Amino acid sequence: MSESKTADSPAETELTKSQVAAWVFREVPEVDDEGKPTGEMAKKPVRPDEVFAFRDYGTHVVVVTIDGRKLRGDKPKADAKSKKAAQ
């Protein structure tokens, strides 16, 4: 019988919130020195304490933040290749 992949499998649980947060960014309005929006968007990294839950999809991760936003982040290429080699 083949083994089914569950959330408790080592491949799913080896990532931490800190690792995943480093790969995910949110877009926020950029502001000038006076605090006024410039019309540009800036990418700000997600903090580990903002991560409510995450899921590893092999080449990317999806994070749900504590404020309810669902954000996607690409994994570094070395991690994606090592996961394929492990399968």
C-alpha positions as CSV (number, residue, x, y, z in Angstrom):
1,M,0.0,0.0,0.0
2,S,1.4,3.4,-0.9
3,E,1.8,5.9,1.8
4,S,-0.4,9.0,1.6
5,K,1.1,12.4,2.2
6,T,-0.4,14.1,5.2
7,A,0.3,17.4,7.0
8,D,2.4,15.5,9.5
9,S,4.8,14.2,6.9
10,P,8.4,15.5,7.3
11,A,8.4,17.3,3.9
12,E,5.5,19.4,5.0
13,T,6.7,20.2,8.6
14,E,10.3,21.0,7.9
15,L,9.6,24.6,7.1
16,T,9.2,27.3,9.8
17,K,7.2,30.5,9.8
18,S,10.5,32.4,9.8
19,Q,11.7,30.7,6.6
20,V,8.4,31.1,4.9
21,A,8.0,34.7,5.9
22,A,11.4,35.5,4.2
23,W,10.0,34.4,0.8
24,V,6.7,36.3,1.0
25,F,6.2,40.0,0.4
26,R,3.2,42.3,0.5
27,E,2.7,45.4,-1.6
28,V,2.2,48.6,0.3
29,P,1.9,52.2,-0.9
30,E,5.2,54.1,-0.8
31,V,5.2,57.4,1.1
32,D,7.4,60.4,0.9
33,D,9.1,62.2,3.9
34,E,5.9,64.0,4.7
35,G,3.9,60.8,4.9
36,K,2.0,61.4,1.6
37,P,1.6,58.6,-0.9
38,T,3.8,58.8,-3.9
39,G,1.7,56.7,-6.2
40,E,4.3,53.9,-6.2
41,M,4.0,50.5,-4.5
42,A,6.8,49.0,-2.4
43,K,7.3,45.4,-1.5
44,K,7.6,44.8,2.3
45,P,8.6,41.4,3.7
46,V,6.0,39.6,5.9
47,R,7.1,39.3,9.5
48,P,7.1,35.8,11.0
49,D,4.6,36.9,13.7
50,E,2.2,37.9,10.9
51,V,2.0,34.4,9.6
52,F,-1.1,32.6,10.7
53,A,-0.7,29.5,8.4
54,F,1.2,28.4,5.4
55,R,1.3,25.6,2.8
56,D,4.3,24.4,0.8
57,Y,3.5,23.7,-2.9
58,G,7.0,22.7,-3.9
59,T,8.0,25.7,-6.1
60,H,6.1,28.3,-4.0
61,V,4.4,28.8,-0.7
62,V,1.1,30.4,0.2
63,V,0.8,32.3,3.5
64,V,-2.3,33.3,5.3
65,T,-1.6,36.3,7.5
66,I,-3.2,37.1,10.8
67,D,-5.2,39.9,9.1
68,G,-6.7,37.4,6.7
69,R,-4.6,38.1,3.5
70,K,-3.5,35.3,1.3
71,L,0.0,35.9,-0.2
72,R,2.1,33.8,-2.5
73,G,5.9,33.7,-2.5
74,D,8.4,31.8,-4.7
75,K,10.8,29.5,-2.9
76,P,14.5,29.8,-3.7
77,K,15.5,27.5,-6.5
78,A,17.8,25.3,-4.4
79,D,14.9,24.3,-2.1
80,A,12.7,23.4,-4.9
81,K,15.4,21.2,-6.5
82,S,16.2,19.5,-3.2
83,K,12.6,18.6,-2.7
84,K,12.3,17.0,-6.1
85,A,15.5,15.0,-5.4
86,A,14.0,13.8,-2.1
87,Q,10.8,12.5,-3.9
